[in-house]
Amino acid sequence: MKKVKEIDFNEGIANNFYFDLVNLEDIIIKRQPSDHNQFNHHKLSFYAILIITSGKGAHCINYKDYTYNEGSIFTLRKNTIHKFYKTSAKGKLIIFTEDFIVRSSDKMNNLNLFKLFNEMLGSPKLQVINSDLVRIKEWMFQIEKEKLSIKEHYSIEIIRNLIQGLILNLLRLKSKGNENLAHKKNYSQFIKLQKAVEKDCFESKSVAYYANKLDVSTKTLSNITQSVVSKSAKSFIDEIVILQIKKILISSSHSYTEIAYRAGFEHSTNFFKYFRKKTGLSPKQFRENNNK
């Protein structure tokens, strides 16, 4: 079984600035990375925005396939596992690190990044049309234009501001009809909870454990998740647990018993029941379906 490769930010002419912009067709046809296969699952250590400008195809994000056509936009946060499929579609891929976008302690830009790229708050796919698509293409054109002058003194700061503006525009479009992205008082606590669960989900799946981490009651914790994503705290925790289990199933050759133990289950039978209940598949079925 092939291990999922984590891709570091070490390629592209602008790598010293932790930003790059590449053509989708170059990734599909011309590029042959020495450290991974773009058509196999690989893990990002940076953020990415993929904008489809023409054609059709599909992209796999966290083991789920999303079809696309002109105007489809994907926002991928760091630690996302994805893969490309061969296609004749055209598009642009912007990649950048968190440090590139969020300077010092800029809380607003950090919050915008969290909202737009967080698949827990909404689909990683956004579909835009007509004047909205024209506007997004204009932003991309300006970013690409500045990239040609990236060695010039002011260009990198202009690119940073352009990407911040693009993020705001995409967030505005994504917020339409998405109540999860509305301004809410519990966002800061929700962010803390999500980070804690992603870090400790195999250590504990208990609502009480994370309530203690955040120094709130279990009722308050559920109020936080209900207000932001309309889910109970337990459902939210389970969703993250399942995603982390999926990553291990695909990225390792560990036995199912080993994975059950690593995921915090004392008995493998409980692990099998839990996974099937949440996904409708056995761990074996999921692994086989995603390693074809």
C-alpha positions as CSV (number, residue, x, y, z in Angstrom):
1,M,0.0,0.0,0.0
2,K,1.4,3.4,-1.0
3,K,1.8,5.9,1.9
4,V,0.1,9.3,1.4
5,K,2.9,11.7,0.7
6,E,2.9,15.1,2.5
7,I,3.8,17.8,0.0
8,D,6.0,20.6,1.4
9,F,6.2,24.0,-0.1
10,N,9.5,23.5,-2.0
11,E,8.6,23.9,-5.7
12,G,7.9,26.8,-8.0
13,I,9.8,29.9,-8.9
14,A,8.2,31.9,-6.0
15,N,9.0,29.3,-3.3
16,N,11.1,31.8,-1.3
17,F,8.0,33.9,-0.8
18,Y,5.7,30.9,0.1
19,F,3.3,31.6,-2.8
20,D,2.9,30.3,-6.3
21,L,0.4,30.2,-9.1
22,V,0.4,27.4,-11.7
23,N,-1.8,26.3,-14.6
24,L,-4.0,23.2,-14.0
25,E,-3.0,21.9,-17.4
26,D,0.7,22.1,-16.4
27,I,0.0,20.0,-13.3
28,I,-2.0,17.4,-15.3
29,I,0.2,17.2,-18.4
30,K,3.6,18.8,-18.0
31,R,4.6,18.4,-14.4
32,Q,6.1,15.1,-13.2
33,P,6.9,15.7,-9.5
34,S,9.9,13.7,-8.2
35,D,8.5,13.1,-4.8
36,H,4.9,12.2,-5.5
37,N,2.3,11.3,-8.1
38,Q,-0.3,14.0,-8.5
39,F,-2.9,11.4,-9.4
40,N,-2.5,9.6,-6.1
41,H,-3.7,10.8,-2.7
42,H,-1.3,13.4,-1.2
43,K,-1.4,15.7,1.8
44,L,-1.0,19.4,1.6
45,S,1.1,21.4,4.1
46,F,-0.2,24.7,2.7
47,Y,-3.4,26.3,1.4
48,A,-4.7,26.1,-2.2
49,I,-7.4,27.7,-4.3
50,L,-8.2,25.8,-7.6
51,I,-10.3,27.8,-10.1
52,I,-11.7,26.0,-13.2
53,T,-11.8,28.4,-16.2
54,S,-13.0,25.9,-18.9
55,G,-13.8,22.2,-19.4
56,K,-15.1,19.5,-17.1
57,G,-13.6,17.0,-14.7
58,A,-13.4,15.8,-11.1
59,H,-11.3,16.4,-8.1
60,C,-10.9,14.3,-5.0
61,I,-10.8,16.0,-1.6
62,N,-10.5,14.0,1.6
63,Y,-11.6,10.9,-0.3
64,K,-14.7,12.4,-1.8
65,D,-15.0,13.1,-5.5
66,Y,-16.4,16.5,-6.7
67,T,-17.3,17.1,-10.3
68,Y,-16.5,20.5,-11.8
69,N,-17.0,22.7,-14.8
70,E,-16.3,26.4,-15.7
71,G,-16.6,28.5,-12.6
72,S,-16.0,25.7,-10.1
73,I,-13.7,26.8,-7.3
74,F,-12.1,24.6,-4.6
75,T,-10.6,25.8,-1.4
76,L,-8.3,23.4,0.3
77,R,-6.8,24.0,3.7
78,K,-3.5,22.7,4.9
79,N,-3.6,19.0,5.9
80,T,-6.2,18.3,3.3
81,I,-5.7,15.0,1.4
82,H,-6.5,15.3,-2.3
83,K,-5.6,14.1,-5.7
84,F,-6.0,15.2,-9.3
85,Y,-7.7,13.2,-12.1
86,K,-6.5,13.4,-15.7
87,T,-8.6,16.0,-17.6
88,S,-8.4,18.4,-20.5
89,A,-10.0,21.2,-18.4
90,K,-8.1,24.4,-17.8
91,G,-7.7,26.4,-14.6
92,K,-5.4,28.1,-12.1
93,L,-4.1,26.8,-8.8
94,I,-2.9,29.3,-6.2
95,I,-0.9,27.9,-3.3
96,F,0.3,29.8,-0.3
97,T,1.2,29.2,3.4
98,E,-0.7,30.6,6.3
99,D,2.3,32.8,7.3
100,F,2.2,34.4,3.8
101,I,-1.4,35.5,4.3
102,V,-1.6,36.2,8.0
103,R,1.0,38.7,9.1
104,S,1.8,39.1,12.8
105,S,-1.4,38.7,14.8
106,D,-4.0,39.7,12.2
107,K,-7.0,38.1,13.7
108,M,-9.4,39.2,10.9
109,N,-7.4,37.6,8.1
110,N,-7.0,34.5,10.3
111,L,-10.7,34.3,10.8
112,N,-11.4,34.7,7.1
113,L,-8.9,32.0,6.3
114,F,-10.6,29.7,8.8
115,K,-14.1,30.4,7.5
116,L,-13.4,30.0,3.8
117,F,-11.1,26.9,3.9
118,N,-12.9,25.0,6.7
119,E,-14.8,22.0,5.2
120,M,-16.6,21.7,8.5
121,L,-18.4,24.9,7.8
122,G,-19.4,24.1,4.2
123,S,-18.4,22.3,1.0
124,P,-14.9,22.9,-0.3
125,K,-16.5,23.5,-3.7
126,L,-18.0,26.8,-4.7
127,Q,-19.8,27.4,-8.1
128,V,-19.8,30.9,-9.5
129,I,-21.3,32.2,-12.8
130,N,-21.7,35.3,-14.9
131,S,-20.4,38.6,-13.4
132,D,-19.1,36.8,-10.3
133,L,-16.9,34.6,-12.4
134,V,-15.7,37.5,-14.5
135,R,-14.7,39.3,-11.2
136,I,-12.8,36.2,-9.9
137,K,-11.0,35.9,-13.2
138,E,-9.9,39.5,-12.9
139,W,-8.4,38.9,-9.5
140,M,-6.6,35.9,-10.9
141,F,-5.3,37.9,-13.8
142,Q,-3.9,40.6,-11.5
143,I,-2.2,38.0,-9.2
144,E,-0.6,36.3,-12.3
145,K,0.5,39.7,-13.6
146,E,2.2,40.5,-10.3
147,K,3.9,37.1,-10.2
148,L,5.8,38.0,-13.4
149,S,7.3,40.9,-11.4
150,I,7.8,39.0,-8.2
151,K,11.4,40.0,-7.8
152,E,10.3,43.7,-7.8
153,H,10.3,45.3,-4.4
154,Y,6.5,45.9,-4.0
155,S,5.1,42.9,-5.9
156,I,5.0,40.3,-3.1
157,E,3.1,42.7,-0.8
158,I,0.7,43.5,-3.7
159,I,0.2,39.7,-4.3
160,R,-0.5,39.2,-0.6
161,N,-3.2,41.9,-0.6
162,L,-4.7,40.6,-3.8
163,I,-5.0,37.1,-2.4
164,Q,-6.5,38.5,0.8
165,G,-9.0,40.3,-1.4
166,L,-9.7,37.2,-3.4
167,I,-10.4,35.3,-0.1
168,L,-12.8,38.0,1.0
169,N,-14.6,37.9,-2.4
170,L,-14.9,34.1,-2.3
171,L,-16.1,34.2,1.3
172,R,-18.8,36.7,0.4
173,L,-20.0,34.4,-2.4
174,K,-19.8,31.3,-0.3
175,S,-21.7,33.0,2.6
176,K,-24.8,33.5,0.4
177,G,-27.2,30.9,1.7
178,N,-24.7,29.4,4.1
179,E,-25.7,30.2,7.7
180,N,-22.6,28.6,9.1
181,L,-20.5,31.4,7.7
182,A,-22.5,34.2,9.2
183,H,-20.8,36.3,11.9
184,K,-21.4,34.5,15.2
185,K,-20.2,35.2,18.7
186,N,-19.1,31.5,19.3
187,Y,-16.6,31.3,16.4
188,S,-13.5,31.8,18.6
189,Q,-14.6,29.0,20.9
190,F,-15.6,26.8,17.9
191,I,-12.1,27.2,16.4
192,K,-10.5,26.2,19.7
193,L,-12.8,23.1,19.9
194,Q,-12.0,22.0,16.3
195,K,-8.3,22.3,16.8
196,A,-8.5,20.4,20.1
197,V,-10.6,17.6,18.6
198,E,-8.3,17.3,15.5
199,K,-5.3,17.0,17.9
200,D,-6.8,14.6,20.5
201,C,-9.7,12.8,18.9
202,F,-8.0,9.4,19.2
203,E,-7.2,10.1,22.9
204,S,-10.8,10.9,23.7
205,K,-14.2,11.1,21.9
206,S,-16.0,12.3,24.9
207,V,-17.8,15.6,25.0
208,A,-16.9,16.1,28.6
209,Y,-13.1,15.8,27.7
210,Y,-13.3,18.7,25.3
211,A,-15.6,20.7,27.6
212,N,-12.9,20.4,30.2
213,K,-10.3,21.5,27.7
214,L,-12.2,24.7,26.9
215,D,-13.2,25.2,30.5
216,V,-16.9,25.2,29.7
217,S,-19.8,22.9,30.5
218,T,-20.9,20.1,28.2
219,K,-24.1,22.0,27.6
220,T,-22.2,25.1,26.6
221,L,-20.0,23.0,24.2
222,S,-23.1,21.7,22.4
223,N,-24.5,25.2,22.3
224,I,-21.3,26.3,20.6
225,T,-21.5,23.6,17.9
226,Q,-25.2,24.0,17.4
227,S,-24.9,27.7,16.9
228,V,-22.1,27.4,14.3
229,V,-22.7,24.2,12.4
230,S,-26.1,23.0,13.7
231,K,-24.7,19.8,15.1
232,S,-24.4,18.4,18.6
233,A,-20.9,18.4,20.1
234,K,-20.9,14.6,19.9
235,S,-21.8,14.6,16.2
236,F,-19.1,17.1,15.4
237,I,-16.5,15.1,17.3
238,D,-17.5,11.9,15.5
239,E,-17.2,13.6,12.1
240,I,-13.6,14.6,12.8
241,V,-12.8,11.1,14.2
242,I,-14.1,9.4,11.1
243,L,-12.0,11.7,8.8
244,Q,-8.9,10.9,10.8
245,I,-9.6,7.2,10.7
246,K,-10.1,7.4,6.9
247,K,-6.7,9.1,6.6
248,I,-5.0,6.2,8.5
249,L,-6.8,3.6,6.5
250,I,-5.6,5.0,3.2
251,S,-2.1,6.2,4.2
252,S,-0.9,3.1,6.1
253,S,-0.7,-0.6,5.8
254,H,-1.6,-1.2,9.5
255,S,-4.0,-4.0,10.2
256,Y,-7.5,-3.1,11.1
257,T,-6.9,-4.2,14.7
258,E,-3.8,-1.9,14.9
259,I,-5.9,1.0,13.5
260,A,-8.7,0.3,16.0
261,Y,-6.2,0.4,18.9
262,R,-4.5,3.6,17.5
263,A,-7.9,5.3,17.1
264,G,-8.6,4.7,20.8
265,F,-10.9,1.6,20.7
266,E,-10.2,-1.1,23.2
267,H,-11.9,-3.8,21.1
268,S,-11.8,-4.0,17.3
269,T,-15.4,-5.0,17.2
270,N,-16.4,-1.7,18.6
271,F,-14.2,0.0,16.0
272,F,-15.9,-1.9,13.1
273,K,-19.4,-1.1,14.4
274,Y,-18.5,2.6,14.9
275,F,-17.0,3.0,11.4
276,R,-19.8,1.2,9.6
277,K,-22.5,3.2,11.5
278,K,-20.9,6.5,10.5
279,T,-20.0,5.7,6.9
280,G,-22.2,2.7,5.8
281,L,-19.0,0.8,4.9
282,S,-16.6,-1.5,6.8
283,P,-13.0,-0.3,7.2
284,K,-12.0,-2.9,4.7
285,Q,-14.5,-1.8,2.1
286,F,-13.5,1.9,2.5
287,R,-9.8,1.0,2.1
288,E,-10.3,-1.2,-0.9
289,N,-12.6,1.4,-2.6
290,N,-10.0,4.2,-2.2
291,N,-6.9,2.2,-3.1
292,K,-7.9,1.2,-6.6
